[in-house]
């Protein structure tokens, strides 16, 4: 058996793995890169494998960083089956066409700029119509059922607890009379996620390919998270401001709706201050401003059998946690625009969760400058995204080409993440009755992966590898790293050029920020902020020297 790592390597997007086993070649996930310019440009590059050699595909879940290049795969000739849970198939039915629409809108904006520069227009990665066509390949499967792909390969999808329909995939392959078992975690859920069950614990595996998004981080506890949420929201509303929540249309939006409905039960009824805050929250409208989130909420309502037992009982009694007083859905663009013409206090949930595309950019443009408003982040922000810049303290950001001052209150409640933190990632490893011989860490940033690798090796007997893009490992008694193919080498050379340009652009932005800060403020040589700016300049000088080297 061989596994080639072609995405989500030392980064958190673009999941794509090529497996060669028992005479078959198949993919696990085919996701889009999001965030950094160099990575996003990879989305349109040719695949490094021959599509016509791929026999089938396994999809862990519907998030675009795992599924987003399936329409491209289809456009280039792939016609094999795509095995996924029913809920994942349902969600891909709305998410992939929505992604296609975004590709069309984004390329239209870029092409207007290209035409002004006398450059040829570019086609979208794929259109909404093309995304619809690829749905014919999806083959729905149920959790816990063993699917016989052929006589030598079988798979089982287990609940990963990350989002509706997300799966940990077990793969058994018989080679030379011997069975080898590989497990792909996909994205592992946070164990106290609202609505969904906890991730399934797997008893044994020879090899484990595991996500590591929060490999060096711990989440806020559930009860603390609810109190933080109420405090932040009520303080903002008391000040006459608006709470803008950049929320992933599928998963986080539904969990926030559930949290709003359930909040009073989490904290208790006997606290007068809580009662006042809760009353403040319940008096303002809550807008879900994302057609995709609205459609996804309907998919959630149709798949309630995947919810926790307690919530299923609640729904049977007629109390749906995704419906409550004050909740309003805005479908049309005009309805969305009207939200920014009314400055009265409100809570607005809008996609995308990392703020790079979609209606959230309009809400940020109209609220980031306002010190009365709060931007409340509730999900992971990938490097290079607008959301990451805001969370890390940018004083100004560019939205639709316009520079916007960041005067709003910025908050980040990490406990809402759909990803397991370090403790639960380790618990997943410890839960194996027969631990894997070897673990490969993917879907994480370098520092977090390094910390998690050290913790796993310190506390277990498992060997751990952090693969790089294009690494191909042969899984024998000893894991063997094979020579990269010429196609992969050429691909990586092109990526290195784009990555260099990306880093230069980031340095330019940092220099502009520092220049603006110095011009805008009256600073003297004793000013502590001036000294901080001086340190930033020195750091940039070092980065430039490293780039030259």
C-alpha positions in Angstrom: 0.0 0.0 0.0 1.1 3.5 -0.8 -0.3 6.9 0.3 0.7 10.2 -1.5 0.0 13.4 0.5 -1.3 16.0 -2.0 -3.0 18.5 0.3 -3.5 19.6 3.9 0.2 19.1 4.4 1.6 21.5 7.0 -1.5 23.6 6.3 -5.2 23.4 7.1 -6.9 23.3 3.7 -6.8 21.4 0.4 -7.2 17.9 1.8 -6.3 15.4 -1.0 -4.7 11.9 -0.6 -4.0 9.3 -3.2 -4.1 5.7 -2.0 -2.8 2.8 -4.0 -3.8 -0.6 -2.6 -4.9 -4.0 -3.7 -4.5 -3.1 -7.4 -6.7 0.0 -7.1 -6.0 3.8 -7.0 -8.4 5.9 -5.0 -8.7 9.4 -3.5 -9.6 10.4 0.0 -11.1 13.9 -0.2 -10.5 16.5 -3.0 -10.6 19.9 -1.3 -9.9 23.5 -2.2 -7.1 25.6 -0.8 -8.3 28.7 1.1 -6.4 31.6 2.4 -2.9 32.2 1.1 -2.5 33.4 -2.5 0.0 30.8 -3.4 -2.2 28.0 -2.1 -5.4 29.3 -3.7 -3.7 29.5 -7.1 -3.0 25.8 -6.8 -6.7 25.1 -7.1 -6.6 25.8 -10.8 -3.4 23.8 -11.4 -3.7 20.4 -13.0 -3.9 17.4 -10.7 -0.6 15.6 -10.2 -2.2 12.2 -10.9 -3.9 10.9 -14.0 -7.7 11.3 -13.3 -8.5 8.3 -15.5 -6.5 6.0 -13.3 -8.6 6.8 -10.2 -11.1 4.0 -9.5 -13.2 5.6 -6.8 -13.2 8.3 -4.1 -14.0 8.5 -0.4 -15.2 11.8 1.0 -14.9 12.5 4.7 -17.3 15.4 4.8 -18.8 18.3 2.9 -16.7 21.3 3.9 -15.2 23.0 0.9 -11.6 22.4 2.0 -12.3 18.7 1.7 -14.8 18.6 -1.2 -14.3 21.8 -3.2 -12.3 20.5 -6.2 -14.7 17.6 -6.9 -16.4 19.6 -9.7 -13.0 20.3 -11.2 -12.3 16.6 -11.0 -15.5 15.9 -12.8 -14.9 18.6 -15.5 -11.5 16.9 -16.3 -13.1 13.5 -16.9 -13.5 11.6 -13.6 -16.6 9.4 -13.6 -16.0 7.0 -10.8 -18.1 6.8 -7.6 -17.8 9.1 -4.7 -18.7 7.4 -1.4 -20.0 9.6 1.3 -22.7 9.6 4.1 -26.2 10.6 3.1 -26.0 13.9 5.0 -22.7 14.7 3.3 -24.3 14.0 -0.1 -27.2 16.3 0.9 -24.9 19.1 2.0 -22.6 18.8 -1.1 -25.8 19.3 -3.1 -26.0 22.8 -1.8 -22.4 23.6 -1.0 -20.7 22.7 -4.2 -23.1 24.8 -6.5 -22.7 27.7 -4.0 -18.9 27.3 -4.3 -19.3 27.4 -8.1 -21.4 30.6 -7.8 -18.6 32.1 -5.7 -16.0 31.1 -8.3 -18.1 32.9 -11.0 -18.5 36.1 -8.9 -14.9 36.2 -7.8 -13.4 35.7 -11.3 -15.8 38.3 -12.7 -14.3 40.8 -10.3 -10.7 39.7 -11.1 -11.4 39.8 -14.8 -12.6 43.4 -14.7 -9.2 44.3 -13.1 -7.4 42.2 -15.7 -9.2 43.9 -18.6 -8.2 47.3 -17.3 -4.6 46.0 -17.4 -5.1 44.7 -21.0 -4.8 41.1 -19.8 -6.9 38.2 -21.1 -9.9 37.2 -18.9 -9.7 33.9 -17.0 -12.4 31.2 -16.7 -13.8 30.3 -13.2 -12.5 27.2 -11.6 -16.0 25.8 -12.2 -19.5 27.2 -12.4 -22.6 26.5 -10.3 -24.0 24.5 -13.2 -20.9 22.3 -13.5 -21.0 21.7 -9.8 -24.6 20.4 -10.1 -23.4 17.9 -12.7 -20.8 16.2 -10.5 -23.5 15.3 -8.0 -24.5 12.3 -10.1 -21.3 10.6 -8.9 -22.2 10.6 -5.2 -23.1 7.3 -3.6 -24.7 7.7 -0.2 -23.7 5.2 2.6 -24.8 4.9 6.2 -22.7 5.1 9.4 -21.4 1.8 10.7 -22.2 -0.2 7.5 -19.2 -2.0 5.9 -19.1 -1.3 2.2 -17.4 -3.9 0.0 -15.7 -1.9 -2.8 -14.5 -5.2 -4.3 -13.2 -8.5 -3.0 -10.0 -6.9 -1.6 -11.1 -3.5 -0.4 -13.8 -2.6 2.1 -14.6 0.6 4.0 -16.6 1.8 6.9 -17.8 5.4 7.7 -18.0 6.3 11.4 -19.4 9.5 13.0 -16.5 12.0 13.3 -18.7 14.5 15.3 -17.2 17.5 13.3 -20.3 18.5 11.3 -23.5 16.9 10.0 -22.5 13.7 8.1 -18.7 14.0 8.8 -16.9 10.6 8.9 -13.8 8.8 10.2 -13.1 6.3 7.4 -11.7 2.8 8.1 -10.2 1.1 5.1 -9.3 -2.6 4.9 -7.1 -3.7 1.9 -6.0 -7.3 1.3 -2.5 -7.5 -0.4 -0.6 -10.7 -0.9 -3.0 -12.5 1.5 -2.5 -10.0 4.3 -5.0 -7.4 5.5 -3.8 -3.9 6.1 -6.0 -1.3 7.9 -5.7 2.4 7.4 -7.9 5.0 9.2 -8.4 8.6 7.9 -9.9 10.8 10.6 -11.1 13.6 8.3 -11.8 16.4 10.7 -12.4 15.2 14.3 -15.1 17.0 16.2 -14.9 18.9 19.5 -16.4 16.5 22.0 -18.9 18.9 23.5 -20.3 20.3 20.2 -24.0 21.2 20.3 -26.4 19.0 18.3 -23.9 16.3 17.2 -22.6 13.1 18.9 -19.0 12.8 20.0 -16.5 11.2 17.5 -16.5 7.4 17.3 -13.6 5.8 19.0 -11.8 3.3 16.7 -10.4 0.1 18.3 -7.5 -0.7 16.0 -5.5 0.4 12.9 -2.2 -0.3 11.3 -1.8 3.3 10.1 -3.6 6.5 11.1 -3.9 9.7 9.1 -5.1 12.3 11.6 -6.0 15.9 11.6 -4.0 18.3 13.9 -5.7 21.7 13.6 -5.5 22.4 17.3 -2.5 20.3 18.0 -1.1 22.8 20.5 -4.3 24.4 21.8 -7.0 23.8 24.4 -10.6 25.0 23.9 -12.7 27.0 26.3 -15.0 24.7 28.4 -18.6 24.5 27.3 -20.1 26.3 30.4 -17.5 29.1 30.2 -18.1 29.4 26.5 -21.9 30.0 27.0 -21.3 32.7 29.7 -18.6 34.4 27.5 -21.0 34.5 24.6 -23.8 36.0 26.6 -21.5 38.6 28.2 -20.0 39.7 24.9 -23.4 39.9 23.1 -25.3 41.7 26.0 -22.5 44.3 26.5 -22.5 45.2 22.9 -26.3 45.4 22.7 -26.3 47.6 25.9 -24.0 50.0 24.1 -26.3 50.2 21.1 -24.0 48.2 18.9 -24.4 45.2 16.6 -22.9 41.8 17.0 -21.5 40.5 13.7 -20.7 36.7 13.7 -18.7 35.5 10.7 -20.0 32.0 10.8 -19.4 28.9 8.6 -22.7 28.4 6.9 -22.7 24.7 7.7 -22.1 23.7 11.3 -21.2 26.8 13.2 -24.4 28.7 12.2 -26.7 25.9 13.3 -24.7 25.5 16.6 -25.0 29.2 17.4 -28.7 29.1 16.7 -28.9 26.1 19.1 -26.8 27.9 21.7 -29.1 31.0 21.6 -32.1 28.8 22.1 -30.5 26.8 24.9 -28.6 29.5 26.8 -31.0 30.0 29.6 -30.8 26.3 30.6 -27.0 26.3 30.7 -26.6 29.1 33.3 -29.7 28.9 35.4 -32.8 31.0 36.3 -31.9 32.4 39.7 -29.3 35.0 38.6 -31.0 38.5 38.2 -28.1 39.8 36.1 -28.3 36.8 33.8 -32.0 37.3 33.5 -31.4 40.9 32.5 -28.7 40.0 29.9 -30.8 37.2 28.5 -33.8 39.5 28.2 -31.6 42.0 26.4 -30.5 39.3 23.9 -34.0 38.0 23.3 -35.4 41.5 22.5 -33.2 42.0 19.4 -33.6 40.3 16.0 -31.2 37.5 15.1 -30.5 37.5 11.4 -29.1 34.5 9.4 -27.8 36.3 6.3 -26.5 33.5 4.1 -28.6 31.6 1.6 -26.3 28.7 2.0 -26.7 28.7 5.8 -30.5 28.8 5.3 -30.4 25.9 3.0 -28.0 24.0 5.3 -30.3 24.6 8.2 -33.1 22.9 6.3 -30.7 19.9 5.6 -30.1 19.8 9.4 -33.8 19.6 10.0 -34.1 16.7 7.6 -31.3 14.7 9.2 -32.3 15.0 12.9 -31.6 11.3 13.4 -27.9 12.3 13.5 -28.5 14.6 16.5 -27.9 13.7 20.1 -30.7 11.6 21.7 -31.7 14.4 24.0 -32.2 16.9 21.2 -34.1 14.3 19.1 -36.5 14.0 22.1 -36.8 17.7 22.3 -37.7 17.9 18.6 -40.4 15.2 19.0 -42.0 17.4 21.7 -42.3 20.2 19.1 -39.4 22.3 20.4 -36.9 22.6 17.5 -33.7 24.3 18.8 -33.1 25.7 15.3 -36.3 27.8 15.5 -37.0 30.5 18.1 -38.6 33.9 18.6 -36.7 36.8 16.9 -34.9 34.6 14.4 -35.1 35.9 10.8 -33.6 34.6 7.6 -32.6 36.9 4.8 -32.6 35.2 1.4 -32.2 38.0 -1.2 -29.3 40.4 -1.8 -31.7 43.4 -1.2 -32.7 42.0 2.2 -29.0 41.6 3.0 -28.3 45.2 2.0 -31.2 46.5 4.0 -29.5 45.1 7.2 -26.7 47.7 6.7 -29.2 50.6 6.2 -30.6 50.0 9.7 -28.2 50.7 12.6 -30.3 49.5 15.4 -28.9 46.7 17.7 -29.0 43.3 16.2 -27.1 40.0 15.9 -26.1 39.0 12.4 -24.7 35.6 11.5 -23.2 35.6 8.0 -20.8 33.5 5.9 -18.1 32.9 5.1 -16.6 32.0 8.4 -13.1 33.2 7.5 -14.4 36.4 5.9 -12.8 35.9 2.5 -16.0 35.7 0.4 -19.7 36.2 0.7 -22.0 38.6 2.4 -20.0 38.8 5.6 -17.6 41.2 3.8 -20.4 43.8 3.4 -21.3 43.5 7.1 -17.6 44.0 8.1 -17.3 47.0 5.8 -20.3 48.6 7.6 -19.3 47.6 11.2 -15.6 47.2 11.6 -15.1 51.0 11.9 -17.8 51.4 14.6 -16.4 51.1 18.2 -20.0 50.2 19.4 -20.0 47.0 17.3 -18.5 43.7 18.1 -17.1 41.2 15.6 -17.4 37.8 17.3 -15.3 34.9 15.7 -16.5 31.4 16.5 -14.3 29.2 14.2 -10.8 28.6 13.0 -9.2 31.3 10.9 -6.7 30.0 8.4 -3.4 31.9 7.7 -3.7 34.5 4.9 -7.5 35.0 5.4 -9.2 38.3 6.2 -10.5 36.8 9.4 -7.0 35.8 10.6 -5.8 39.3 10.0 -8.6 40.8 12.1 -8.2 38.2 14.9 -4.4 38.9 15.0 -5.0 42.6 15.6 -4.8 44.4 12.2 -5.6 48.1 12.7 -6.8 48.5 9.1 -7.9 46.0 6.5 -8.9 46.2 2.8 -12.4 45.1 1.8 -13.5 45.5 -1.8 -10.4 47.6 -2.4 -11.3 50.1 0.3 -9.2 50.5 3.5 -11.4 50.1 6.6 -10.2 51.0 10.2 -10.7 48.2 12.8 -12.3 50.1 15.7 -14.9 47.5 16.6 -14.5 45.2 19.6 -12.9 41.9 18.3 -13.6 38.7 20.2 -12.8 35.0 19.6 -14.5 32.2 21.4 -12.4 29.2 20.5 -14.7 26.6 22.1 -17.2 26.8 19.3 -14.7 25.2 16.9 -15.8 22.0 15.2 -12.2 20.6 15.7 -10.9 18.6 18.6 -8.4 20.4 20.7 -5.1 18.8 21.8 -6.6 16.9 24.7 -9.2 15.2 22.5 -6.8 14.5 19.7 -4.6 12.7 22.3 -7.6 10.9 23.7 -8.5 9.7 20.2 -5.0 8.2 19.9 -5.1 6.7 23.4 -8.6 5.1 22.7 -7.1 2.5 20.4 -7.1 -1.0 21.9 -4.4 -1.9 19.4 -2.6 1.4 18.6 -1.4 2.2 15.1 2.1 1.4 14.1 2.5 4.8 12.6 0.6 8.1 12.6 0.7 10.8 9.9 -0.3 14.3 11.0 -2.1 16.4 8.4 -4.5 19.4 8.3 -2.6 21.6 10.8 -0.1 24.4 11.0 3.6 23.5 11.4 4.0 24.7 15.0 0.8 22.9 16.2 1.8 19.7 14.4 5.3 19.8 15.9 3.9 20.1 19.5 1.3 17.3 18.9 3.9 15.0 17.4 6.1 15.4 20.5 3.2 14.8 22.9 2.1 11.7 21.1 5.6 10.2 21.0 6.2 11.2 24.7 3.0 9.5 25.9 2.6 6.5 23.6 4.6 4.0 21.6 3.3 5.4 18.2 5.8 6.7 15.7 4.7 10.0 14.1 5.4 11.6 10.8 4.5 15.1 9.5 4.4 14.7 5.7 5.2 17.4 3.2 3.4 18.0 0.0 4.0 15.2 -2.6 5.5 12.8 -0.1 4.7 9.2 -1.0 5.0 6.6 1.7 5.0 2.8 1.1 3.4 1.2 4.1 5.4 -1.9 4.9 6.8 -3.2 8.2 8.8 0.0 8.1 7.3 3.1 6.5 9.4 4.0 3.5 9.5 7.5 1.9 9.7 7.1 -1.9 11.3 9.4 -4.4 8.9 12.2 -5.6 7.7 11.9 -9.2 8.9 14.4 -11.8 5.3 15.8 -12.0 5.3 16.5 -8.2 8.7 18.1 -8.4 7.6 20.5 -11.2 4.4 21.3 -9.2 6.4 22.1 -6.1 8.8 24.4 -8.0 5.9 26.4 -9.3 4.4 26.6 -5.8 7.7 27.8 -4.3 7.6 30.8 -6.7 4.0 31.6 -5.8 4.8 31.2 -2.1 7.6 33.7 -2.4 5.3 36.2 -4.1 2.8 35.7 -1.4 5.3 36.4 1.4 6.5 39.5 -0.5 2.9 40.8 -0.6 2.5 40.2 3.1 5.6 42.2 3.8 4.4 45.0 1.7 1.1 45.1 3.7 3.0 45.1 7.0 5.2 48.0 5.8 2.1 50.0 4.7 0.5 49.3 8.1 3.5 50.6 10.0 3.9 53.6 7.7 0.2 54.5 8.3 0.5 54.1 12.0 3.5 56.4 12.2 1.8 59.1 10.0 -1.5 58.9 11.8 -0.1 59.2 15.3 1.9 61.8 17.1 4.8 59.8 18.5 8.0 60.7 20.2 11.1 58.7 20.8 10.0 57.7 24.3 6.6 56.4 23.1 6.2 52.7 23.8 4.1 52.2 20.6 7.0 53.8 18.6 9.4 51.2 20.1 7.0 48.4 19.1 6.8 49.7 15.6 10.6 49.9 15.5 10.7 46.2 16.5 8.3 45.3 13.8 10.5 47.1 11.2 13.5 45.2 12.4 11.6 41.9 12.2 10.6 42.8 8.6 14.3 43.5 7.8 15.2 40.0 9.0 12.4 38.5 6.9 13.6 40.3 3.8 17.2 39.2 4.4 15.9 35.6 4.7 14.0 35.9 1.5 17.1 37.2 -0.3 19.1 34.2 1.0 
